[in-house]
Amino acid sequence: MRFDLALALPVLERTPAALRALLGGLPPEWTDATDGDDSWSPFDVVGHLIHGERTDWLPRTEIILREGESRTFPTFDRFAMFRESQGRTLAELLDTFAELRKANLERLRGLRLTPADLDRRGRHPELGPVTLGQHLATWVTHDLSHIRQIVRVMGRQYVEAIGPWTAYFPMLQPGSPG
């Protein structure tokens, strides 16, 4: 499917409400759980999404529109949430994410992007030239990937509790990305 902003916006709009419905009010046994050593909890993922709202999606969009490939995007700190979310509650993070996302989507709509704009190029620090359409499509995919990650981490908390039924759930299989 070719990127279509009109189809992307409804997904981007729904992510905060989906996360609030999935995580809001749950005990820490669910929201602080991880898959192990280097994995992220649902709390961490929400913090990561907040950092992306602040430093990635719209700032990079604006770089593409203003400067094209002449300026490489600043490097994105994928782990900033560990520092930035300290001392905050999940309820605060969910509120912050919803506010930032709403503001970013208003800014995005205000850009009145054309099909020609979606073909404009920027420069990613690792990937090289990317189009605005690719960048915005990645935003949608990023949301969906992290929702999947949250669900996988939560489901894996019951890997032992469900006993033999584990065989029916690919996300619970050892080594499975879920």
PASELUM-196258 format. One line per field, with one value per atom (N, C-alpha, C): y, x, z; residue in one letter; residue number from 1. Coordinates in nm, 3 decimals. Each point is the difference from the previous one (the first is absolute). Last residue first. Layout:
yy: Y ...
xx: X ...
zz: Z ...
res: a ...
n: NUM ...
This chain:
yy: -1.261 0.025 0.038 -0.147 0.145 0.037 -0.467 0.058 0.151 -0.320 0.054 0.065 -0.334 0.050 0.047 0.017 -0.097 0.061 0.221 -0.055 -0.098 0.214 0.106 -0.050 -0.290 0.024 0.107 -0.331 0.144 0.027 -0.439 0.065 0.149 -0.289 -0.048 0.069 0.061 0.080 -0.038 -0.227 0.087 0.090 -0.303 -0.057 0.087 0.265 -0.140 -0.043 0.435 -0.065 -0.144 0.289 -0.017 -0.074 0.137 -0.118 -0.031 0.383 -0.114 -0.128 0.483 -0.121 -0.125 0.437 -0.009 -0.127 0.147 -0.088 -0.008 0.298 -0.140 -0.097 0.465 -0.031 -0.147 0.162 -0.002 -0.038 0.058 -0.118 -0.010 0.383 -0.117 -0.127 0.398 0.006 -0.125 0.052 -0.029 -0.002 0.137 -0.144 -0.042 0.453 -0.059 -0.152 0.233 0.010 -0.047 0.003 -0.092 0.006 0.306 -0.135 -0.103 0.452 -0.012 -0.144 0.088 0.008 -0.014 0.041 -0.134 -0.007 0.421 -0.089 -0.140 0.307 0.044 -0.092 -0.051 -0.062 0.039 0.203 -0.140 -0.074 0.435 0.000 -0.140 0.054 0.041 -0.007 -0.072 -0.113 0.030 0.348 -0.105 -0.123 0.350 0.037 -0.105 -0.172 0.096 0.033 -0.133 -0.055 0.105 -0.117 0.071 -0.077 -0.166 0.086 0.066 -0.300 -0.056 0.082 0.122 -0.137 -0.050 0.448 -0.020 -0.141 0.253 -0.072 -0.029 0.378 -0.090 -0.057 0.180 0.043 -0.099 0.147 -0.083 0.073 -0.006 0.077 -0.086 -0.125 -0.049 0.077 0.118 -0.135 -0.062 0.422 0.011 -0.137 0.023 0.037 0.014 -0.077 -0.120 0.030 0.333 -0.043 -0.131 0.276 -0.071 -0.041 0.313 -0.017 -0.066 0.144 0.005 -0.014 -0.043 0.138 0.015 -0.423 0.043 0.143 -0.161 -0.073 0.042 0.169 0.060 -0.066 -0.190 0.132 0.072 -0.402 -0.024 0.130 0.016 -0.034 -0.026 0.081 0.122 -0.029 -0.367 0.090 0.125 -0.297 -0.055 0.091 0.109 0.022 -0.050 -0.081 0.145 0.027 -0.446 0.043 0.148 -0.178 -0.054 0.047 0.110 0.075 -0.047 -0.239 0.135 0.081 -0.423 -0.014 0.135 -0.012 -0.026 -0.013 0.046 0.125 -0.020 -0.380 0.090 0.133 -0.312 -0.037 0.090 0.215 -0.114 -0.033 0.226 0.027 -0.125 0.037 0.075 0.032 -0.112 -0.024 0.091 -0.012 -0.048 -0.023 0.143 0.100 -0.044 -0.290 0.120 0.092 -0.385 -0.049 0.117 0.069 -0.014 -0.050 0.046 0.122 -0.017 -0.300 -0.038 0.119 0.013 -0.102 -0.035 0.436 -0.077 -0.098 0.243 -0.024 -0.088 0.366 -0.140 -0.011 0.390 -0.032 -0.148 0.132 0.001 -0.018 0.224 -0.134 0.014 0.349 -0.017 -0.142 0.135 0.078 -0.012 -0.188 -0.087 0.077 0.253 -0.116 -0.084 0.418 -0.012 -0.119 0.140 0.123 -0.016 -0.371 0.106 0.127 -0.371 -0.038 0.115 0.056 0.005 -0.033 -0.048 0.141 0.018 -0.430 0.043 0.143 -0.169 -0.050 0.035 0.119 0.071 -0.046 -0.231 0.134 0.077 -0.446 0.001 0.138 -0.066 -0.074 0.041 0.156 0.018 -0.064 0.007 0.124 0.022 -0.396 0.114 0.131 -0.397 0.011 0.117 -0.104 0.056 0.016 -0.216 0.143 0.065 -0.464 0.066 0.151 -0.263 0.003 0.072 -0.088 0.103 0.018 -0.353 0.127 0.116 -0.427 0.024 0.133 -0.159 0.048 0.036 -0.202 0.135 0.061 -0.453 0.092 0.144 -0.281 -0.018 0.086 -0.209 0.117 -0.040 -0.283 0.033 0.117 -0.257 0.121 0.040 -0.379 0.095 0.130 -0.271 -0.037 0.116 0.019 -0.136 -0.047 0.358 -0.008 -0.146 0.358 -0.130 0.011 0.340 0.005 -0.130 0.060 0.113 0.014 -0.355 0.000 0.107 -0.030 -0.136 -0.015 0.398 -0.004 -0.140 0.120 -0.002 -0.013 0.248 -0.134 0.007 0.384 -0.060 -0.139 0.156 0.089 -0.075 -0.197 0.009 0.080 -0.090 -0.122 0.007 0.377 -0.109 -0.128 0.370 0.028 -0.113 -0.021 -0.025 0.026 0.101 -0.145 -0.035 0.453 -0.060 -0.151 0.240 0.035 -0.064 -0.079 -0.063 0.042 0.165 -0.099 -0.059 0.322 0.061 -0.098 -0.149 0.084 0.065 -0.245 -0.091 0.082 0.237 -0.068 -0.098 0.233 0.082 -0.071 -0.192 -0.008 0.074 0.006 -0.131 -0.015 0.395 -0.010 -0.134 0.082 0.070 -0.011 -0.348 0.095 0.066 -0.358 0.085 0.100 -0.477 0.128 0.086 -0.547 0.117 0.124
xx: 0.708 -0.137 -0.088 0.474 -0.016 -0.143 0.259 -0.095 -0.008 0.260 0.066 -0.093 -0.232 0.137 0.062 -0.531 0.104 0.137 -0.439 0.054 0.115 -0.262 0.072 0.062 -0.280 0.136 0.077 -0.396 0.025 0.142 -0.199 -0.093 0.026 0.244 0.024 -0.088 -0.052 0.108 0.025 -0.298 -0.057 0.106 0.081 0.014 -0.058 0.064 0.039 0.007 -0.104 -0.096 0.039 0.267 -0.134 -0.095 0.451 -0.003 -0.141 0.059 0.054 -0.002 -0.151 -0.075 0.053 0.181 -0.002 -0.072 0.030 0.107 0.007 -0.304 -0.038 0.102 0.100 -0.106 -0.040 0.311 0.059 -0.106 -0.151 0.086 0.058 -0.249 -0.088 0.083 0.235 -0.067 -0.085 0.197 0.101 -0.062 -0.269 0.025 0.100 -0.070 -0.121 0.016 0.336 0.011 -0.128 0.013 0.103 0.010 -0.281 -0.057 0.099 0.147 -0.110 -0.049 0.311 0.063 -0.105 -0.142 0.052 0.065 -0.147 -0.115 0.048 0.332 -0.066 -0.117 0.223 0.073 -0.061 -0.160 -0.045 0.068 0.144 -0.134 -0.059 0.421 0.011 -0.136 0.019 0.057 0.008 -0.139 -0.101 0.050 0.301 -0.095 -0.109 0.464 -0.103 -0.089 0.543 -0.134 -0.101 0.582 -0.118 -0.131 0.368 0.024 -0.129 0.088 -0.060 0.028 0.152 0.046 -0.046 -0.108 0.141 0.053 -0.382 0.003 0.146 -0.241 0.114 0.000 -0.398 0.083 0.114 -0.393 0.097 0.068 -0.500 0.118 0.089 -0.440 0.117 0.127 -0.427 0.030 0.120 -0.178 0.072 0.041 -0.272 0.138 0.082 -0.466 0.072 0.147 -0.198 -0.043 0.069 -0.130 0.093 -0.065 -0.092 -0.073 0.090 0.068 0.100 -0.063 -0.247 0.026 0.103 -0.096 -0.111 0.023 0.307 0.013 -0.110 -0.017 0.111 0.014 -0.308 -0.049 0.107 0.120 -0.089 -0.063 0.276 0.078 -0.089 -0.204 0.067 0.078 -0.197 -0.104 0.063 0.287 -0.047 -0.106 0.162 0.101 -0.047 -0.280 0.010 0.099 -0.043 -0.123 0.008 0.353 0.002 -0.123 0.021 0.099 0.003 -0.271 -0.053 0.094 0.147 -0.111 -0.061 0.331 0.056 -0.109 -0.130 0.060 0.057 -0.163 -0.112 0.053 0.311 -0.050 -0.116 0.350 -0.092 -0.041 0.481 -0.132 -0.086 0.475 -0.082 -0.140 0.346 0.025 -0.089 0.047 -0.121 0.017 0.360 -0.108 -0.125 0.390 0.036 -0.122 -0.047 0.044 0.036 -0.119 -0.114 0.042 0.296 -0.019 -0.110 0.192 -0.006 -0.023 0.058 -0.103 -0.019 0.176 0.041 -0.111 0.149 -0.110 0.050 0.265 -0.013 -0.112 -0.019 0.070 -0.023 -0.018 -0.083 0.089 0.203 -0.027 -0.084 0.033 0.024 -0.038 -0.042 0.118 0.034 -0.381 0.113 0.123 -0.458 0.025 0.116 -0.215 0.140 0.032 -0.454 0.081 0.135 -0.310 -0.068 0.084 0.164 -0.015 -0.059 0.023 0.133 -0.009 -0.390 0.029 0.141 -0.131 -0.086 0.034 0.204 0.063 -0.084 -0.175 0.125 0.068 -0.394 -0.023 0.129 0.053 -0.094 -0.022 0.324 0.016 -0.101 0.046 0.128 0.009 -0.393 0.074 0.115 -0.267 -0.087 0.076 0.221 -0.016 -0.089 0.047 0.125 -0.007 -0.360 0.002 0.127 -0.037 -0.091 -0.004 0.242 0.068 -0.086 -0.190 0.103 0.076 -0.305 -0.072 0.098 0.182 -0.044 -0.076 0.134 0.113 -0.042 -0.322 0.033 0.113 -0.108 -0.099 0.024 0.438 -0.133 -0.100 0.472 -0.069 -0.135 0.498 -0.130 -0.064 0.431 0.006 -0.135 0.037 0.110 -0.013 -0.452 0.131 0.097 -0.464 0.032 0.133 -0.327 0.082 0.013 -0.334 0.054 0.083 -0.274 0.145 0.068 -0.479 0.059 0.150 -0.271 -0.020 0.086 0.005 0.037 -0.017 -0.139 0.137 0.045 -0.529 0.105 0.139 -0.414 0.053 0.105 -0.236 -0.055 0.050 0.061 -0.046 -0.059 0.158 0.090 -0.053 -0.238 0.074 0.072 -0.238 -0.095 0.072 0.263 -0.070 -0.099 0.223 0.092 -0.067 -0.244 0.023 0.091 -0.072 -0.118 0.016 0.347 -0.009 -0.120 0.048 0.101 -0.010 -0.266 -0.054 0.102 0.100 -0.094 -0.042 0.267 0.078 -0.088 -0.213 0.079 0.078 -0.249 -0.087 0.075 0.247 -0.044 -0.093 0.159 0.092 -0.053 -0.219 -0.016 0.088 0.024 -0.139 -0.027 0.420 -0.014 -0.141 0.263 -0.110 -0.024 0.378 -0.036 -0.107 0.028 0.072 -0.048 -0.001 -0.085 0.089
zz: 1.871 0.041 -0.111 0.023 0.015 0.034 0.134 -0.094 0.020 0.269 -0.118 -0.101 0.323 0.022 -0.131 0.054 -0.029 0.024 0.030 0.124 -0.023 -0.348 0.070 0.131 -0.278 -0.052 0.076 0.158 -0.005 -0.048 0.097 -0.092 -0.020 0.310 -0.137 -0.102 0.474 -0.058 -0.145 0.310 -0.104 -0.065 0.379 -0.133 -0.112 0.440 -0.017 -0.145 0.237 -0.090 -0.033 0.290 0.057 -0.093 -0.123 0.087 0.047 -0.271 -0.073 0.085 0.074 0.035 -0.070 -0.070 0.147 0.044 -0.459 0.047 0.152 -0.222 -0.018 0.056 -0.002 0.095 -0.010 -0.309 0.134 0.103 -0.442 0.013 0.141 -0.110 0.012 0.018 -0.085 0.131 0.023 -0.424 0.102 0.139 -0.362 -0.005 0.109 -0.059 0.058 0.005 -0.216 0.145 0.071 -0.474 0.049 0.153 -0.223 -0.001 0.054 -0.044 0.097 0.009 -0.336 0.132 0.110 -0.446 0.027 0.138 -0.149 0.020 0.038 -0.114 0.123 0.032 -0.409 0.111 0.133 -0.389 0.004 0.115 -0.087 0.062 0.006 -0.212 0.140 0.068 -0.462 0.073 0.149 -0.281 0.004 0.076 -0.085 0.105 0.012 -0.186 -0.039 0.120 -0.015 0.022 -0.045 -0.003 -0.051 0.026 0.319 -0.116 -0.046 0.391 -0.121 -0.125 0.451 -0.027 -0.136 0.160 0.035 -0.027 -0.298 0.127 0.034 -0.328 0.018 0.141 -0.379 0.109 0.014 -0.410 0.069 0.116 -0.305 0.038 0.090 -0.168 -0.073 0.034 0.178 0.050 -0.070 -0.142 0.128 0.052 -0.383 -0.032 0.128 0.038 -0.044 -0.035 0.349 -0.133 -0.034 0.491 -0.086 -0.131 0.416 -0.127 -0.107 0.484 -0.107 -0.139 0.415 -0.036 -0.111 0.198 -0.087 -0.051 0.314 -0.127 -0.097 0.439 -0.076 -0.137 0.292 -0.042 -0.083 0.196 -0.113 -0.049 0.381 -0.119 -0.121 0.423 -0.051 -0.128 0.221 -0.052 -0.061 0.220 -0.127 -0.061 0.429 -0.103 -0.136 0.373 -0.028 -0.113 0.157 -0.069 -0.037 0.259 -0.136 -0.078 0.454 -0.077 -0.144 0.301 -0.023 -0.088 0.139 -0.096 -0.033 0.334 -0.132 -0.106 0.451 -0.051 -0.140 0.218 -0.033 -0.054 0.164 -0.131 -0.040 0.331 0.001 -0.143 0.183 -0.054 0.010 0.118 0.094 -0.050 -0.374 0.142 0.086 -0.494 0.066 0.150 -0.306 -0.002 0.076 -0.055 0.074 0.016 -0.255 0.131 0.092 -0.459 0.091 0.138 -0.387 0.080 0.104 -0.363 0.141 0.093 -0.488 0.022 0.147 -0.281 0.118 0.037 -0.482 0.092 0.114 -0.340 0.042 0.104 -0.368 0.125 0.034 -0.515 0.122 0.122 -0.437 0.052 0.127 -0.424 0.143 0.042 -0.451 0.037 0.149 -0.266 0.032 0.046 0.055 -0.086 0.048 0.185 -0.038 -0.089 0.167 0.000 -0.069 0.052 -0.074 -0.012 0.254 -0.141 -0.079 0.462 -0.061 -0.147 0.252 -0.026 -0.058 0.134 -0.110 -0.039 0.382 -0.124 -0.122 0.425 -0.026 -0.129 0.138 -0.056 -0.020 0.173 -0.112 -0.062 0.394 -0.125 -0.108 0.480 -0.070 -0.138 0.322 0.024 -0.097 -0.008 -0.029 0.015 0.123 -0.145 -0.040 0.456 -0.051 -0.152 0.205 0.035 -0.056 -0.037 -0.094 0.026 0.302 -0.129 -0.104 0.421 0.011 -0.131 0.025 -0.003 0.012 0.042 -0.137 -0.009 0.426 -0.078 -0.142 0.279 0.049 -0.082 -0.078 -0.058 0.044 0.013 0.059 -0.076 -0.201 0.054 0.057 -0.064 -0.059 0.074 0.076 -0.082 -0.059 0.335 0.014 -0.079 0.028 0.052 -0.010 -0.119 -0.046 0.056 0.266 -0.121 -0.042 0.339 -0.038 -0.129 0.234 0.021 -0.042 -0.028 -0.072 0.018 0.215 -0.144 -0.068 0.465 -0.044 -0.150 0.234 -0.051 -0.044 -0.018 0.103 -0.064 -0.256 0.029 0.110 -0.208 0.121 0.032 -0.496 0.106 0.118 -0.433 0.115 0.118 -0.432 0.030 0.134 -0.171 0.022 0.043 -0.123 0.125 0.033 -0.411 0.112 0.134 -0.387 0.007 0.117 -0.099 0.063 0.012 -0.224 0.142 0.071 -0.477 0.084 0.147 -0.390 0.093 0.097 -0.360 0.096 0.108 -0.363 0.091 0.106 -0.337 0.084 0.103 -0.324 0.097 0.090 -0.351 0.112 0.097 -0.424 0.114 0.122 -0.427 0.063 0.125 -0.260 0.046 0.067 -0.208 0.128 0.055 -0.309 -0.019 0.135 -0.273 0.112 -0.040 -0.241 -0.003 0.116 -0.027 0.000 0.000
res: g g g p p p s s s g g g p p p q q q l l l m m m p p p f f f y y y a a a t t t w w w p p p g g g i i i a a a e e e v v v y y y q q q r r r g g g m m m v v v r r r v v v i i i q q q r r r i i i h h h s s s l l l d d d h h h t t t v v v w w w t t t a a a l l l h h h q q q g g g l l l t t t v v v p p p g g g l l l e e e p p p h h h r r r g g g r r r r r r d d d l l l d d d a a a p p p t t t l l l r r r l l l g g g r r r l l l r r r e e e l l l n n n a a a k k k r r r l l l e e e a a a f f f t t t d d d l l l l l l e e e a a a l l l t t t r r r g g g q q q s s s e e e r r r f f f m m m a a a f f f r r r d d d f f f t t t p p p f f f t t t r r r s s s e e e g g g e e e r r r l l l i i i i i i e e e t t t r r r p p p l l l w w w d d d t t t r r r e e e g g g h h h i i i l l l h h h g g g v v v v v v d d d f f f p p p s s s w w w s s s d d d d d d g g g d d d t t t a a a d d d t t t w w w e e e p p p p p p l l l g g g g g g l l l l l l a a a r r r l l l a a a a a a p p p t t t r r r e e e l l l v v v p p p l l l a a a l l l a a a l l l d d d f f f r r r m m m
n: 178 178 178 177 177 177 176 176 176 175 175 175 174 174 174 173 173 173 172 172 172 171 171 171 170 170 170 169 169 169 168 168 168 167 167 167 166 166 166 165 165 165 164 164 164 163 163 163 162 162 162 161 161 161 160 160 160 159 159 159 158 158 158 157 157 157 156 156 156 155 155 155 154 154 154 153 153 153 152 152 152 151 151 151 150 150 150 149 149 149 148 148 148 147 147 147 146 146 146 145 145 145 144 144 144 143 143 143 142 142 142 141 141 141 140 140 140 139 139 139 138 138 138 137 137 137 136 136 136 135 135 135 134 134 134 133 133 133 132 132 132 131 131 131 130 130 130 129 129 129 128 128 128 127 127 127 126 126 126 125 125 125 124 124 124 123 123 123 122 122 122 121 121 121 120 120 120 119 119 119 118 118 118 117 117 117 116 116 116 115 115 115 114 114 114 113 113 113 112 112 112 111 111 111 110 110 110 109 109 109 108 108 108 107 107 107 106 106 106 105 105 105 104 104 104 103 103 103 102 102 102 101 101 101 100 100 100 99 99 99 98 98 98 97 97 97 96 96 96 95 95 95 94 94 94 93 93 93 92 92 92 91 91 91 90 90 90 89 89 89 88 88 88 87 87 87 86 86 86 85 85 85 84 84 84 83 83 83 82 82 82 81 81 81 80 80 80 79 79 79 78 78 78 77 77 77 76 76 76 75 75 75 74 74 74 73 73 73 72 72 72 71 71 71 70 70 70 69 69 69 68 68 68 67 67 67 66 66 66 65 65 65 64 64 64 63 63 63 62 62 62 61 61 61 60 60 60 59 59 59 58 58 58 57 57 57 56 56 56 55 55 55 54 54 54 53 53 53 52 52 52 51 51 51 50 50 50 49 49 49 48 48 48 47 47 47 46 46 46 45 45 45 44 44 44 43 43 43 42 42 42 41 41 41 40 40 40 39 39 39 38 38 38 37 37 37 36 36 36 35 35 35 34 34 34 33 33 33 32 32 32 31 31 31 30 30 30 29 29 29 28 28 28 27 27 27 26 26 26 25 25 25 24 24 24 23 23 23 22 22 22 21 21 21 20 20 20 19 19 19 18 18 18 17 17 17 16 16 16 15 15 15 14 14 14 13 13 13 12 12 12 11 11 11 10 10 10 9 9 9 8 8 8 7 7 7 6 6 6 5 5 5 4 4 4 3 3 3 2 2 2 1 1 1
